[in-house]
Amino acid sequence: MALKVSLTHKTHYNYDRKVSLSPHIIRLRPAPHSRTPIESYSLNIEPKNHFINWQQDPYGNYLARIVFPEKTDKLHIDVELVANMVTINPFDFFVEDYAKEFPFKYNEAVKKELKPYLKIEENSLKLKKFLKEIDLTERPVNDFLVELNQKINEYLDYTVRLEPGVQTCEYTLGKKLGSCRDYAWLFVQVLRHLGLAARFVSGYLVQLTADVESLDGPSGPENDFTDLHAWTEVYIPGAGWIGLDATSGLFAGEGHIPLAC
């Protein structure tokens, strides 16, 4: 029987005077492609006097566009959701025959649809050097993705960063240090350089304590844990978008709940 997790995410701003709020766009609703079933969801906004329109952007993400007609001394954004943590096998997918072995090339029809996700946006010296260290010998695409995911995980050290934005690949590789979003962005660029469509994903990561201790490895977190997280998705024909979390070196599972890609 799967566990159900109730997640509450509060973002509160309080001001010392009445202020005018510009229209806000909020991406805090689980994306349509979330593999973890979402049984209920609510978004509560204060001040109560506001207008909300639900939209979808060109990538399919849910957007809440909020307009505030009056001045206010607070802005409270409260998300509540219930997720059914049914176990997901991240390798439960089929691959088209022509893509079973890496390297492969997308057929022209698929490549045309994936064009935005193949765009190379960084091409620095350190990135080129890192790419040369990747083993490109022919092998099953699953094996290649596992090895590449683990290579990035082992190459970098993790750090918590409170600064906004994402580091360049040059900086991340030079320091061998980054947060989850830096791991994910580097992975996106590496995959695109290798001819694989990739996209950046932001969402929630839910990690639960194990019922029993592991006999042959880490048992996982000591306490139930939830946080905002970033990872990467790669498009493999037949399988679709596959989540890869270089921060842990694992494939995305039921604990990865995407909000926007």
N, C-alpha and C positions, 0 to 999 in steps of 0.2 A: 504493500500500500504506500503510495507516494505521500510525502509530507507537503503540507501547505504552509507557505511562508507569507506573513503579513509584513509589508514594507512601508514605512512612513518616511518621507523626505520633506523636510521643512527648510525653506529659505526665507528669512525675515529681515527686512530693512525698516528701521525706525528713524524718523527725521526730527530735528528740533524745531521745525516750523513746517507750515503747509507748503508743499512743492507741487509743481506740475510734472506729471509723468508722461514721457513720450510713449507711443505705442510699443508694446513688447511682443516679441515672438519667443515662445517657450517650447522647447523640444524635450519634454519630460513624460511622454506617453510611449509605452513599449511599441517598437516598430512592427509593422505587419508581418515581417519575416521572422519574428521571435519564435524559436522552436519550443520555448518553455510556455505552456498554456497559462494565460492570464485570465483568472476567473472573475475579477472585478477591478475597477479602476475609477478613481475620482481625482479631480483637480479643483481645489478650492482657492479662490483669490480674494484678498482684501486689499483695497476697499471693495465693499459689496457693489457699489455703484460703478459698474464697468460693463463693457460689451466684449463678448468673446465669439470668435469665429474659428471653427476647426477647418483646417486646410491640409492639403498634402503637397509637398514640394516635388520637383521633378525626379527626386530619388525615391519617392514613396514614403518619406517620413511624415509622421503626423505633426502638424504645427498648430499651436494655440495662439492666435493673434488677439491680443488684449488691448483695448482702447479705454483710457480713463478720462472721462469728460470733466471731472472736477479736481481741484487741488486736494492733497491728502498728506497726512503726516506719517503714513506707513505703507509698506508694500509687503504683503505676506503671501507666499506661494506654498501651498501644502499639497503634496501628492500622497495618495494612499493606494496601494494595490495588493492584491492577493495572487500569488503565483503558485501553481501546482508543480512541485519539484519532482515531476516524473523523471526517472532515470533516462538519460539520452546517451546512446552509443554514438560518439562523434564520427565513427568510421562506418556507420550504417548508410551507405550510399552506393550507387552504381556510377560507373564512369563509361563514357562513350568509348568504343573500341579505339578510335584514332588518338585518344588522349590518355590511354592507360599507361603509356610509358613516357617519361620525361627525358629529353625535351620533345615537345610537340608544338604544332601551330594550329590556332583556331581556324575553322573554315571561314570563308569570306563573309557569309551571312552573320555568323556569331561575332566575328571581329568587328563588323560595322556597328553592331549594337553595343559592343563593349568599348568603343573608342574613347570615351571620357575616362575609363578606368585603366587605360593603357598609356596615358599621357605621362611622360617622364618630366618631373619638375626639378630634380636635382641631379647634378652630374659632376660632383666634386672629385678631387684627386683621391681623397681617403675613401670615398664611396667606390670609385673605380678599383682601388687596391683591394677593398673588401670583396668585391665581386669576383676578382681574379682568384680569390682563395676558396671559392665555392666549387665543390665537385660537381661537374656537369656531365659525368658519364651516364649513359642510358640506364635507367632502372625504373621500377614501378613508381608512378607519380605519388602514391601514398608515402612510400619510403622517402622520396625526395623531400616532400613537405615536412615530414617528421624531422628529418635531419637538419633542414634549413631552419626550422623553428627552434630547435635545440641549439643550433650554432649561434644564432643571435642571442638567445638566452644566456649561453655560456660566455659569449664575448663581452657582454655589458654587465655592469653592476647597477643595481636598482637604487634609486634615491627618491625621496618625496620632494616634489617641487611645488611651491605655492605660486610661483610666477606664472602669469598668463602665457598662452601660446605654446608652440611646439618648437623644440630645438631643430636646427638644421642637421642633416645627416653628417655633415663635416664635423660639426661641434660634438655630436653624440659619439661618433667614432673616435674623434680625437681624445675626448675625455674618458671614453669607455664607460659612460655614466649617463643615466637618464631615468625618467619616470615612465609609467606605462604608456603615456601618449607618445613619448619619444621612441620607445621600442616599436610601437605600432606604426609610426610614420616612417621610420627606417625600413621596416619590413615591407610596407607598401611600395616604397621606391625600389627596393631590391627586387621584389617580384616583378614590377613593371619593366625593369631593365632586363629581366630574364624572359620577357615576352608573355607574362601572365597578368591578367587583369586583376587588380586589387583595389580595395577601398578601406578607408579608415572608419572605425566603428567606436561610438561612445555609448556607454550604458551602465547598468548596475552589475556588480559582481556579488553574488550571494555564496558564501562559504559556510557550511554547517559542520559542526563537530561530528566525528565518526562515532558510531555506537560502540565499536570495539577497537582496540589498538591494533595497528598494523604489525604483522610479524616480520615483514621483510623490507620495511621502509618507513618514511614519515607517515604519521597518522593524520596529518592535516592540522587545521587550526584548533587551539585549545578552547576557544569560545566561538559561538555563532558570530559571523562577521558579514557586514554589507558595506559597500562603498561604491562611489563612482569609479569607473574603470574604462580603459580603452584597449582595443585589440584590432586585429586585421582580418579581413575576409578576402579570400581568393576565389576566382571563378574557374571551376573545372567542369567541362562539358559533361552533361549527364548528372553530375552531383549538384550543380548549382553553386551557390556561395557557401564556402566552408570557412568557419571561424578558426583563427589561429591566434593563440595568446602567447606571444614571445616572452612576456614578463614571467610566466611560469614554465614556458617550454612545452605547454600542452595544447591540445585542440580545445575549442570552446565546447562547453557542455551545458547542462541544465542550469548551472549557476550564472551563466552569461545571459543577461537580458538586455538586448540592444534597444537603445532609445533613438539613435540617429546614425545614419551612415553617409 
